[in-house]
Amino acid sequence: MGGLQVPGNRLIAGLGPRAALALATFVAAAGYLVMALPCGFPGLCAGLILAGVGSSVQHPHASLLVTNAYGNASRGPLGIYNFAGDLGKASFPAVAALLLTVVAWRPVVGMMALVGLAVGAALLAVVPRHPFVAPVEDRPAATTRGRSGFDLLLAIGTLDTATRMGYLLFLSFLLHTRGGTEAMVGLGLALLFIGGALGKAACGWPGQHLGVVWSVIVTEAATALLITATLTLPLVPLLAVLPLLGIVLNGTSSVLYGTVPYLAPTGDIGRGFALFYSGVTGAGGLAPIAYGVIADHSNRTVGIPAAALTAAVIIPPVLALRSHAEAGRGVLAHQDSCACGSHGIRRGSTPFMPATSSGPTDPAACHQRC
């Protein structure tokens, strides 16, 4: 799913949004159907690959659809979109776990395939053939001509994902050392995931108003401090802190997703999302291995400070994004969207810096800036 996002994005480039999303969903559902068939281990692997191919197209293409519809105001909606994805990732495994208590795993996978087919059909019925596109002046514009800013954003995204996966790897062991039972471990993970889902939904709007630089600095600094605090807290205070930790641990991702359109290489937002999601997905797979190696050569307790240190390491690269904000002032000019005519100039916020007060309303100045 991670490695096929860029080629998958190219394959469906000529399709409309509705056809592309529906086709990707049908392909993913077909993968689940193959897994449900009694074809042994090779069939299971083939089904997983097929499901990954379909899923690889959905995330970047749906993000592009949201960006095109909401333009410069897409940070919040992108956060809601990612929050909805977390709801699916939390609810479907829970439903599958309940079904596995009464039926075998193949029928459960088959049921998931039928749900996928139904969702694909619903997309054809619900998504318009020509979705709404924001006016040109309200669309995100790339702030740099090269891709150095995007590469920096990608590095920040991979480190953020590594922090999250590293802490999740050791949280169960930490709760056990505090005397937590299996039920307490499950409760702790649930509290962290609930906070994470809220963080994805809520942190897009601070990114819109505070800018990506300060939003990420605040969330990563809070992440590092709270992760360090969990090393010393008793069980009950630890459980109380986990939802707040989940908000900042997951919330950064929504801020970063909303910045991709402004730093996409050559202004290709769809490809930018595909590259970014490939990087963070790969980091999510490799980070537990890396942190596991650290724990093998020391102990499990060392893995948690390592995750906190990874969060702290993100802050200097985020500060380096300021230079790209300055380079982009000529393009975005504080993301001033000119409401030409009697409405004058409407001055908003760049993806990096907070909003400013209203500018002049002289129509001539408006046309000059546009």
C-alpha positions as CSV (number, residue, x, y, z in Angstrom):
1,M,0.0,0.0,0.0
2,G,2.9,2.4,0.7
3,G,5.0,1.6,-2.3
4,L,2.2,1.7,-4.8
5,Q,0.7,5.1,-4.0
6,V,2.8,7.0,-6.6
7,P,2.4,4.6,-9.5
8,G,-1.3,4.1,-8.6
9,N,-1.8,7.8,-8.7
10,R,-0.3,7.9,-12.2
11,L,-2.5,5.0,-13.4
12,I,-5.8,6.7,-12.4
13,A,-4.7,10.2,-13.4
14,G,-6.9,10.1,-16.5
15,L,-10.0,9.1,-14.6
16,G,-12.5,11.4,-13.0
17,P,-12.6,11.5,-9.1
18,R,-15.8,9.5,-8.8
19,A,-14.6,6.7,-11.1
20,A,-11.1,6.6,-9.6
21,L,-12.4,6.3,-6.0
22,A,-15.0,3.7,-6.9
23,L,-12.5,1.6,-8.9
24,A,-10.0,1.7,-6.1
25,T,-12.6,0.6,-3.6
26,F,-13.8,-2.2,-5.9
27,V,-10.2,-3.4,-6.3
28,A,-9.6,-3.4,-2.5
29,A,-12.9,-5.3,-2.0
30,A,-11.8,-7.8,-4.7
31,G,-8.6,-8.4,-2.7
32,Y,-10.7,-9.3,0.4
33,L,-12.7,-11.6,-1.7
34,V,-9.6,-13.4,-2.9
35,M,-8.4,-13.7,0.8
36,A,-11.8,-15.2,1.7
37,L,-11.4,-18.0,-0.9
38,P,-9.8,-21.3,0.2
39,C,-6.6,-20.8,-1.9
40,G,-4.1,-21.3,0.8
41,F,-1.1,-19.1,1.7
42,P,-0.5,-18.0,-2.0
43,G,-4.1,-16.9,-2.3
44,L,-3.9,-15.0,1.0
45,C,-0.7,-13.1,-0.2
46,A,-2.4,-12.3,-3.6
47,G,-5.4,-11.0,-1.9
48,L,-3.4,-8.8,0.4
49,I,-1.4,-7.3,-2.5
50,L,-4.6,-6.7,-4.5
51,A,-6.2,-5.0,-1.4
52,G,-3.1,-2.9,-1.0
53,V,-3.2,-1.8,-4.7
54,G,-6.8,-0.6,-4.3
55,S,-6.1,1.1,-1.0
56,S,-3.0,2.9,-2.2
57,V,-5.1,5.0,-4.6
58,Q,-7.8,6.0,-2.2
59,H,-5.9,8.1,0.3
60,P,-4.0,10.5,-1.9
61,H,-6.9,10.8,-4.4
62,A,-9.4,11.5,-1.7
63,S,-7.1,14.1,-0.1
64,L,-6.7,15.8,-3.4
65,L,-10.5,15.9,-3.8
66,V,-10.9,17.6,-0.4
67,T,-8.1,20.1,-1.3
68,N,-9.7,20.9,-4.6
69,A,-13.1,21.5,-3.0
70,Y,-12.0,23.6,0.0
71,G,-8.9,25.3,-1.4
72,N,-6.9,27.4,1.1
73,A,-9.4,26.4,3.8
74,S,-8.7,22.6,3.4
75,R,-6.7,22.0,6.6
76,G,-9.8,21.5,8.8
77,P,-11.6,19.3,6.3
78,L,-8.5,17.2,5.8
79,G,-8.3,16.7,9.5
80,I,-12.0,15.5,9.5
81,Y,-11.2,13.2,6.6
82,N,-8.3,11.6,8.5
83,F,-10.4,11.5,11.7
84,A,-13.0,9.5,9.7
85,G,-10.3,7.1,8.6
86,D,-9.3,6.6,12.3
87,L,-12.9,5.8,13.1
88,G,-12.9,3.1,10.4
89,K,-9.6,1.7,11.6
90,A,-11.0,1.5,15.1
91,S,-14.5,0.1,14.4
92,F,-13.8,-2.5,11.7
93,P,-11.2,-4.5,13.7
94,A,-13.6,-4.4,16.7
95,V,-16.5,-5.7,14.6
96,A,-14.3,-8.3,13.1
97,A,-13.1,-9.4,16.5
98,L,-16.7,-9.8,17.7
99,L,-17.6,-11.8,14.6
100,L,-14.6,-14.1,15.0
101,T,-16.1,-15.4,18.3
102,V,-19.0,-16.9,16.3
103,V,-17.7,-17.6,12.8
104,A,-14.5,-18.6,11.1
105,W,-12.1,-15.9,9.7
106,R,-12.8,-16.5,6.0
107,P,-16.5,-15.6,6.3
108,V,-15.6,-12.5,8.3
109,V,-13.2,-11.4,5.5
110,G,-15.9,-12.1,3.0
111,M,-18.3,-9.9,4.9
112,M,-15.7,-7.1,4.8
113,A,-15.4,-7.6,1.0
114,L,-19.2,-7.2,0.6
115,V,-19.0,-4.0,2.7
116,G,-16.3,-2.7,0.3
117,L,-18.4,-3.5,-2.7
118,A,-21.3,-1.7,-1.2
119,V,-19.2,1.4,-0.4
120,G,-17.9,1.4,-4.0
121,A,-21.4,1.4,-5.4
122,A,-22.4,4.1,-2.9
123,L,-19.5,6.3,-4.2
124,L,-20.8,6.0,-7.7
125,A,-24.2,7.2,-6.5
126,V,-23.0,9.9,-4.1
127,V,-19.9,11.5,-5.5
128,P,-20.8,13.9,-8.3
129,R,-19.4,13.3,-11.8
130,H,-17.8,16.8,-11.7
131,P,-17.1,17.6,-8.0
132,F,-17.0,21.2,-6.8
133,V,-13.6,22.9,-7.3
134,A,-12.6,26.0,-5.4
135,P,-12.0,29.2,-7.4
136,V,-8.5,29.7,-8.7
137,E,-7.7,32.5,-6.2
138,D,-8.7,30.3,-3.3
139,R,-6.6,27.3,-4.3
140,P,-3.3,26.5,-2.6
141,A,-0.3,27.6,-4.6
142,A,3.2,26.0,-4.3
143,T,5.5,28.4,-2.3
144,T,8.8,27.1,-3.8
145,R,9.9,26.1,-7.2
146,G,12.1,23.3,-6.1
147,R,11.3,20.3,-3.8
148,S,13.6,21.1,-0.9
149,G,10.6,22.3,1.2
150,F,8.6,19.2,0.4
151,D,11.6,16.9,1.2
152,L,11.8,18.7,4.6
153,L,8.1,18.2,5.2
154,L,8.4,14.5,4.3
155,A,11.3,14.1,6.7
156,I,9.2,15.7,9.4
157,G,6.2,13.4,8.6
158,T,8.4,10.3,8.7
159,L,9.9,11.3,12.1
160,D,6.4,12.1,13.5
161,T,5.1,8.7,12.4
162,A,8.2,7.0,13.9
163,T,7.5,8.7,17.2
164,R,3.9,7.5,17.2
165,M,4.7,3.9,16.3
166,G,7.7,3.7,18.7
167,Y,5.6,4.8,21.6
168,L,2.8,2.4,20.7
169,L,5.3,-0.4,20.6
170,F,6.3,0.0,24.3
171,L,3.1,1.3,25.8
172,S,1.7,-2.1,26.6
173,F,4.9,-3.1,28.5
174,L,4.9,0.3,30.3
175,L,1.3,-0.3,31.5
176,H,2.3,-3.8,32.7
177,T,5.2,-2.5,34.7
178,R,2.8,-0.1,36.5
179,G,0.7,-3.1,37.5
180,G,-1.9,-2.9,34.8
181,T,-4.0,-6.0,33.9
182,E,-4.8,-7.1,30.4
183,A,-8.0,-5.1,30.6
184,M,-6.1,-2.0,31.8
185,V,-3.7,-2.3,28.9
186,G,-6.7,-2.5,26.5
187,L,-8.2,0.6,28.2
188,G,-4.9,2.5,27.9
189,L,-4.6,1.8,24.2
190,A,-8.3,2.8,23.7
191,L,-7.8,6.1,25.6
192,L,-4.7,6.8,23.5
193,F,-6.6,6.0,20.2
194,I,-9.6,8.1,21.2
195,G,-7.3,11.1,21.9
196,G,-5.5,10.4,18.6
197,A,-8.7,10.5,16.7
198,L,-9.8,13.8,18.3
199,G,-6.3,15.2,17.6
200,K,-6.6,14.5,13.9
201,A,-10.0,16.1,13.8
202,A,-9.1,19.2,15.9
203,C,-5.5,20.1,15.0
204,G,-6.2,21.1,11.4
205,W,-7.8,24.3,12.5
206,P,-4.9,25.5,14.7
207,G,-2.7,24.8,11.7
208,Q,-4.9,27.1,9.7
209,H,-4.7,30.0,12.1
210,L,-1.3,29.5,13.9
211,G,0.6,28.2,10.9
212,V,2.4,24.9,10.5
213,V,5.6,26.0,12.2
214,W,4.1,26.9,15.6
215,S,1.4,24.2,15.5
216,V,4.0,21.5,15.0
217,I,6.4,23.0,17.5
218,V,3.7,23.0,20.1
219,T,2.4,19.5,19.4
220,E,5.9,17.9,19.2
221,A,7.1,19.6,22.3
222,A,4.0,18.5,24.2
223,T,4.5,15.0,22.8
224,A,8.1,14.8,24.0
225,L,7.2,16.1,27.5
226,L,4.1,13.9,27.9
227,I,5.9,10.8,26.7
228,T,8.7,11.5,29.2
229,A,6.1,12.1,32.0
230,T,4.6,8.7,31.4
231,L,7.9,7.1,32.5
232,T,7.3,8.3,36.1
233,L,3.5,8.4,36.5
234,P,1.6,5.7,38.5
235,L,-1.0,3.7,36.7
236,V,-4.1,5.9,37.2
237,P,-2.5,9.3,36.4
238,L,-0.9,7.6,33.4
239,L,-4.2,6.5,32.1
240,A,-5.6,10.0,32.6
241,V,-2.7,11.5,30.6
242,L,-3.0,9.1,27.6
243,P,-6.0,10.9,25.9
244,L,-4.1,14.2,26.0
245,L,-1.0,12.5,24.7
246,G,-3.0,10.9,21.9
247,I,-4.3,14.4,20.8
248,V,-0.8,15.8,20.3
249,L,0.8,12.5,19.2
250,N,-1.7,12.2,16.3
251,G,-2.7,15.8,15.8
252,T,0.6,16.8,14.1
253,S,-0.3,14.6,11.1
254,S,-3.3,16.7,10.2
255,V,-1.2,19.9,10.2
256,L,1.4,18.2,8.0
257,Y,-1.2,16.8,5.6
258,G,-2.7,20.3,5.1
259,T,0.7,21.6,4.2
260,V,1.4,19.2,1.3
261,P,-0.5,21.3,-1.3
262,Y,1.7,24.3,-0.6
263,L,5.0,22.4,-1.0
264,A,4.0,19.7,-3.6
265,P,6.9,19.3,-6.2
266,T,6.1,21.1,-9.4
267,G,2.7,22.0,-8.0
268,D,1.4,18.5,-8.6
269,I,-0.7,18.2,-5.5
270,G,-2.0,14.6,-6.2
271,R,1.6,13.3,-6.6
272,G,2.6,15.3,-3.6
273,F,0.0,13.5,-1.4
274,A,1.1,10.1,-2.9
275,L,4.7,10.7,-2.1
276,F,4.0,12.0,1.4
277,Y,1.7,9.1,2.3
278,S,4.2,6.6,0.8
279,G,6.9,8.1,3.1
280,V,4.8,8.1,6.3
281,T,3.4,4.6,5.6
282,G,6.9,3.3,5.1
283,A,8.0,4.9,8.3
284,G,5.1,3.3,10.1
285,G,6.4,-0.1,9.0
286,L,10.1,0.4,9.7
287,A,9.9,2.3,12.9
288,P,8.9,-0.6,15.2
289,I,11.8,-2.6,13.8
290,A,14.2,0.2,14.6
291,Y,12.9,0.8,18.1
292,G,12.8,-3.0,18.6
293,V,16.5,-3.1,17.8
294,I,17.1,-0.3,20.3
295,A,15.2,-2.3,23.0
296,D,17.1,-5.5,22.2
297,H,20.5,-3.8,22.8
298,S,19.3,-2.0,25.9
299,N,15.9,-2.5,27.5
300,R,12.3,-1.7,26.9
301,T,12.4,1.4,29.1
302,V,15.0,3.0,26.8
303,G,12.6,2.7,23.8
304,I,10.2,5.3,25.4
305,P,12.8,8.1,25.9
306,A,14.0,7.3,22.3
307,A,10.5,8.0,21.0
308,A,10.4,11.3,23.0
309,L,13.8,12.2,21.6
310,T,12.5,11.6,18.1
311,A,9.6,14.0,18.7
312,A,12.1,16.6,20.0
313,V,14.3,16.1,17.0
314,I,11.5,17.2,14.7
315,I,11.5,20.8,16.0
316,P,14.7,22.0,14.2
317,P,13.5,20.9,10.8
318,V,10.2,22.6,11.4
319,L,12.0,25.8,12.1
320,A,13.8,25.4,8.8
321,L,10.4,25.6,7.1
322,R,10.4,29.3,8.0
323,S,12.8,29.9,5.1
324,H,10.3,28.4,2.7
325,A,7.6,30.5,4.1
326,E,9.7,33.6,3.5
327,A,10.5,32.4,-0.1
328,G,6.8,31.9,-0.7
329,R,5.6,35.3,0.4
330,G,5.8,36.5,-3.2
331,V,3.5,33.6,-4.2
332,L,1.1,33.6,-1.4
333,A,1.6,37.1,0.0
334,H,0.2,35.9,3.3
335,Q,-2.3,33.9,1.3
336,D,-4.0,37.2,0.4
337,S,-6.9,36.2,-1.8
338,C,-8.0,39.2,-3.7
339,A,-11.8,39.7,-3.7
340,C,-11.6,42.1,-6.6
341,G,-14.1,44.9,-7.0
342,S,-15.9,46.5,-4.1
343,H,-14.8,43.8,-1.6
344,G,-11.1,44.9,-1.8
345,I,-8.4,42.6,-0.5
346,R,-9.1,39.7,1.9
347,R,-6.0,38.9,3.9
348,G,-5.7,35.4,5.4
349,S,-2.9,33.2,6.7
350,T,-0.1,31.4,5.0
351,P,0.3,27.7,5.6
352,F,3.3,28.7,7.8
353,M,2.3,31.9,9.6
354,P,-0.8,33.2,11.5
355,A,-3.5,35.3,10.0
356,T,-3.1,39.1,9.9
357,S,-5.6,41.9,10.0
358,S,-7.6,43.1,7.1
359,G,-5.8,44.9,4.4
360,P,-6.7,47.8,2.2
361,T,-9.9,47.8,0.2
362,D,-8.7,49.8,-2.8
363,P,-9.9,47.9,-6.0
364,A,-6.8,49.1,-7.9
365,A,-4.5,47.7,-5.3
366,C,-6.6,44.5,-5.4
367,H,-6.1,44.1,-9.1
368,Q,-2.4,44.9,-8.8
369,R,-1.9,42.2,-6.2
370,C,-4.0,39.6,-8.2
